[in-house]
Structure formats: structure tokens, C-alpha cells
């Protein structure tokens, strides 16, 4: 009987720690924008900068694992000094909800377009980083006539060899995935986050207090982690389905990557994409890793501000 008591006590303790971690994440990184209803879902959106600017508005799509705060502190706040900038928690991430098939790139692009329409955002420049770049490509393939340009930062664009991290695979398994997300990830994720940040930024250093300022702890809530893991688990198939269509893009496209990016290969993705999109510019940033929007902010701001149609 004592064994059952000990086991029960441990279970309650783990449950309490997991719940506390999620509560703490939301307390330290609460919503900072408005909520827009789209087809029964709610998307968390920051609408910043002057609406009367003569420059095209910008929509920034964040990558995997992070939320809109990541692109806000790196690019959004600076861009909003001179033009309108829309930043969105991708469907299912941060404080946005999504439907069951929300992992589809085209579905995410559709929801982002609906937000743009709801806010009367016309002819935006779409900026996408990493997995957000894959969503941005999907957006452009469907809506390029309603865009002023496309900027891709270390974007996932083509099929790659290999699989995905074990925890993203395990999250897809019924029951086991629920247990993982509910009891393990809220505790394990926070402990492993420092190494993940170092890997993403290498060889650069992360900005001071990046974990807190970016609200990265929101990832380790059960629903957020489930969405992020599903995005990653389905990404290769989604990319294979769209990668043969990039030659149809006819809008201004700027492709930017760090030469030392070990997360999204410059050769397999950015360089290959530049060869397929007529007129696209390719910028290779030396000695720069995957989080180039933080480490090479000035260079990227210049590229975004130079896009015109």
C-alpha cells in the first residue's frame, strides 16, 4: 500500500510542477496583441506602426518553437518605426488556436491571409523565417498577385534527408503523446531550452535575456507543444507537395541565409530556391547561423526595406 501512496504522491507532484510551469509561462509572457476571429478560430495579432505610411505594410511569420515575440523583438519593433507591421502567432502557436488540420502550410497561409483581409492590409510584403518561410512560400504560391514582395530568412523550402527529434515524433503517438506533453515537456523542455537556444544561434550568441523576452516558455504548454510538434512532423510531406511550384513565382523575392546555419541547410534550401525562382536575390551572410534575424538585423532590415514591385 505504501508503494501506491508514494507513486500517487509523485504523480501529484509532477502534475503540480507541470501546471505551475504552464501558469508561469503565461504570467511572464501574456498576450500583447488583439484577437481576431477567423472561421471559428482566434488568432493573436500585433498590429504596429503607422497605417498612413507610403511604404507597403509587412506581415512577419515566425518560425518553429517560437511565437510572434521572437520576430517582434528582432525585426518588428524596428520596422514599425516607419511602416505598418503585422505579427501573428501562427495558428496553434502562442495564443492562437487552429483547426485539426492546422499543421498544413496552406491552412496556415489561409488564416494569415484572412487576418490581413480583416485588418484591411493591402499588398503586404510577407517575411517568413525558418518554418515560417515555408508558410510564406505557401502564401505566395496562392496570393502572389496580392503581395508587394516576399522575404525568406533561413526558410525551409525543399525536401531534406533525415528525420525529426524524438519528442516531436513521440508527440504524435496516441496516449503516449498526451502523457509526454502533459507531464514531461513542461519540466524537461524548460531544462533543455538553453541548449536549444545555443544550437539555433550558433555561431552567434543569443540576445541578453532572450528566453524571457521571447516568451519561449510558452512552447512547453501542452497544446502549444502539440501544435509545434505536428507542424514539424508533417513539414517534409508538406514541402514535397509544394516544392515543384516555386518556378511560378513572379513577384520580388529576397532569399537570405547564414552560411553557418546547421538547422536549415543553405545548400538544400536557400541556394536551391534561388536557382528556381526567376529574378530572386540571394544573400549569404557569412559566419551567421539560423537565428540571423537577431544576429544580422541591420542587414535584413535593409533587404526588407529595399523590396519593391
C-alpha positions in Angstrom: 0.0 0.0 0.0 2.8 2.4 0.8 4.2 1.9 -2.7 0.9 3.1 -4.2 0.9 6.1 -1.8 4.4 7.1 -2.9 3.5 6.7 -6.6 0.4 8.7 -6.1 2.4 11.4 -4.3 4.9 11.5 -7.1 2.2 11.8 -9.7 0.6 14.7 -7.9 3.9 16.4 -7.5 4.7 16.1 -11.2 1.2 17.2 -12.2 1.7 20.2 -9.9 5.1 21.1 -11.4 3.7 20.8 -14.9 0.7 23.0 -14.1 2.9 25.6 -12.4 5.3 25.7 -15.4 2.4 26.5 -17.8 0.9 29.1 -15.5 4.3 30.7 -15.0 4.9 30.8 -18.8 1.6 32.7 -19.4 2.1 35.0 -16.5 5.6 36.0 -17.7 4.6 36.3 -21.4 0.9 37.2 -21.6 -0.8 38.2 -24.8 0.5 41.5 -26.1 -1.9 42.0 -29.1 -5.5 41.7 -30.1 -7.5 38.6 -31.0 -9.1 38.2 -34.4 -11.8 35.6 -35.1 -11.4 33.6 -38.3 -13.6 30.7 -39.2 -14.2 29.7 -35.6 -10.6 30.2 -34.5 -8.9 33.1 -32.7 -5.6 34.4 -33.8 -3.3 36.6 -31.6 -2.1 39.5 -33.7 0.1 42.6 -33.0 -0.7 45.5 -35.4 2.0 48.1 -35.1 3.4 51.1 -36.8 1.8 54.0 -38.8 -1.1 53.0 -41.0 -0.6 56.0 -43.3 2.9 55.2 -44.4 3.5 55.2 -48.1 5.6 52.0 -47.7 3.9 48.6 -48.2 2.8 47.0 -44.9 4.7 44.0 -43.7 3.4 40.7 -42.3 6.1 38.7 -40.4 5.6 34.9 -39.9 7.7 33.4 -37.1 9.4 30.0 -37.2 9.1 26.8 -35.3 9.2 26.6 -31.5 8.9 30.4 -31.1 6.0 32.8 -31.1 5.4 36.3 -32.5 7.6 37.8 -29.8 10.7 36.3 -31.4 10.2 38.4 -34.6 8.8 41.4 -32.7 12.0 41.9 -30.7 14.3 41.3 -33.7 12.6 42.9 -36.6 9.0 44.0 -35.9 9.7 46.9 -33.5 12.3 48.4 -35.8 10.3 48.1 -38.9 7.2 49.6 -37.2 9.1 52.8 -36.7 8.4 53.7 -40.3 5.6 51.5 -41.6 2.7 49.2 -40.6 3.8 45.8 -39.4 1.6 42.8 -38.6 2.9 40.0 -36.5 0.8 36.9 -35.9 1.1 33.9 -33.6 0.8 31.2 -36.3 -2.3 29.0 -36.0 -1.9 26.8 -32.9 1.1 28.6 -31.6 1.5 31.2 -28.9 -2.1 32.4 -28.1 -3.6 31.4 -31.5 -6.0 28.5 -31.9 -6.4 26.4 -35.0 -8.4 23.5 -36.6 -7.3 19.9 -36.6 -5.6 20.3 -40.0 -3.8 23.5 -38.9 -0.4 21.9 -39.5 -1.0 22.2 -43.2 1.1 25.1 -44.7 -1.8 26.1 -47.0 -4.2 26.3 -44.0 -1.8 28.5 -42.0 -1.4 30.7 -45.1 -5.1 30.9 -45.5 -5.6 32.0 -41.9 -2.9 34.6 -42.2 -4.5 36.0 -45.3 -7.8 36.1 -43.5 -6.2 38.2 -40.8 -4.7 40.5 -43.4 -8.2 41.0 -45.0 -9.8 41.6 -41.6 -7.3 44.4 -40.9 -7.5 45.9 -44.5 -3.9 45.2 -45.1 -3.3 45.6 -48.8 -0.3 44.4 -50.9 1.9 43.4 -48.0 5.5 42.2 -48.0 5.5 38.8 -46.5 8.5 38.0 -44.3 9.0 34.4 -43.2 11.7 32.9 -41.0 12.6 29.1 -41.0 9.3 27.1 -40.9 7.6 30.5 -41.2 9.4 30.8 -44.5 7.7 27.6 -45.7 4.3 29.1 -44.7 5.3 32.3 -46.5 6.1 30.4 -49.7 2.7 28.7 -49.5 1.1 32.1 -49.1 2.9 33.5 -52.1 2.0 30.5 -54.3 -1.6 31.3 -53.7 -1.7 35.0 -53.2 1.3 36.5 -55.0 -0.9 38.9 -57.0 -2.0 40.5 -53.8 1.6 40.9 -52.4 4.3 43.5 -52.8 7.2 41.1 -52.2 8.5 38.1 -50.3 11.4 37.9 -48.0 12.6 34.5 -46.8 15.0 34.2 -43.9 16.7 30.8 -43.5 13.5 29.4 -44.9 12.6 25.7 -45.2 11.9 25.2 -48.9 12.9 21.7 -50.1 13.0 18.1 -49.0 15.9 17.2 -46.8 17.4 13.9 -45.6 16.8 12.5 -42.1 14.0 12.7 -39.6 12.9 14.8 -36.7 13.7 14.9 -33.0 12.3 12.1 -30.9 10.0 14.2 -28.8 8.3 15.6 -31.9 7.7 12.1 -33.2 6.6 10.8 -29.8 4.1 13.6 -29.5 2.1 12.1 -32.5 1.5 8.8 -30.7 -1.9 8.5 -29.1 -1.9 8.4 -25.2 1.9 8.4 -25.1 2.0 11.8 -26.8 -0.6 13.2 -24.4 1.4 11.9 -21.4 4.6 13.4 -22.8 3.1 16.8 -23.4 1.1 16.9 -20.2 3.7 15.7 -17.7 7.2 15.6 -19.2 7.6 18.5 -21.6 6.6 21.3 -19.2 9.5 20.3 -17.0 12.0 18.8 -19.4 11.6 21.4 -22.1 12.5 24.3 -19.8 15.6 22.5 -18.7 16.7 21.7 -22.2 15.8 25.2 -23.6 19.3 26.7 -23.1 21.0 24.1 -25.3 18.3 24.6 -27.9 18.9 28.3 -28.0 22.6 27.9 -28.3 22.2 25.5 -31.2 19.8 27.8 -33.0 22.0 30.9 -32.7 25.4 29.2 -33.2 28.0 30.6 -34.0 26.3 33.8 -32.8 25.2 34.5 -29.3 21.6 34.9 -28.3 20.5 38.4 -27.2 20.5 39.0 -23.4 17.5 37.5 -21.6 16.3 36.0 -24.9 14.4 33.2 -23.2 12.3 35.6 -21.1 11.9 38.3 -23.8 10.8 35.9 -26.5 8.3 34.1 -24.2 9.9 30.8 -25.3 8.4 29.0 -22.2 5.0 29.2 -23.9 6.2 26.4 -26.2 6.2 23.9 -23.3 2.5 24.2 -22.6 0.7 21.0 -23.8 -1.4 22.5 -26.6 1.4 24.7 -27.9 3.9 21.8 -27.9 1.3 19.6 -29.7 0.9 22.1 -32.5 4.6 22.7 -32.9 5.4 19.0 -33.0 2.7 18.4 -35.6 4.0 21.3 -37.7 7.4 19.7 -37.7 6.2 16.1 -38.1 4.2 17.0 -41.2 6.6 19.5 -42.7 8.6 17.3 -45.0 5.5 16.0 -46.7 4.1 19.5 -47.0 7.3 20.8 -48.5 7.4 17.9 -51.0 3.9 18.8 -52.1 4.8 22.4 -52.9 8.4 22.4 -53.9 7.8 21.8 -57.6 5.8 25.0 -58.0 8.3 27.7 -57.0 9.1 28.5 -60.6 5.6 30.0 -60.9 6.6 32.9 -58.5 6.8 36.2 -60.4 6.9 38.7 -57.5 10.1 40.3 -56.0 11.7 37.6 -53.8 14.7 38.1 -51.5 16.3 35.0 -50.0 18.6 35.4 -47.1 20.6 32.7 -45.2 23.5 32.4 -42.9 26.5 30.4 -44.2 26.9 28.6 -40.9 23.3 27.6 -40.5 23.2 23.9 -39.3 19.4 23.9 -38.7 18.2 24.6 -42.3 20.9 23.8 -44.8 21.8 26.8 -47.1 22.6 24.5 -49.9 19.5 22.3 -49.8 17.1 25.2 -49.3 18.0 28.9 -49.9 20.5 28.2 -52.7 18.2 25.7 -54.4 15.3 28.0 -54.2 17.2 31.0 -55.6 18.0 28.8 -58.7 14.4 28.1 -59.3 12.7 31.5 -58.8 13.4 33.8 -61.7 14.8 37.2 -60.6 15.1 36.2 -56.9 18.0 37.7 -55.0 20.2 35.5 -52.7 22.1 37.0 -49.8 24.6 34.8 -48.0 25.5 36.2 -44.6 29.0 34.9 -43.6 29.7 33.5 -40.1 26.0 33.6 -39.3 23.7 30.8 -38.0 20.0 30.1 -38.1 18.8 33.0 -36.0 20.0 35.5 -38.5 17.1 37.9 -37.9 18.7 38.6 -34.4 22.4 38.4 -35.3 22.2 40.3 -38.6 19.2 42.6 -38.0 20.6 45.7 -39.8 21.4 43.7 -43.0 18.0 42.1 -43.0 16.2 45.4 -42.4 18.0 46.9 -45.4 16.9 44.0 -47.6 13.2 44.2 -46.4 13.2 48.0 -47.0 14.7 47.5 -50.4 11.9 45.3 -51.7 9.7 47.0 -54.3 7.4 45.9 -57.0 
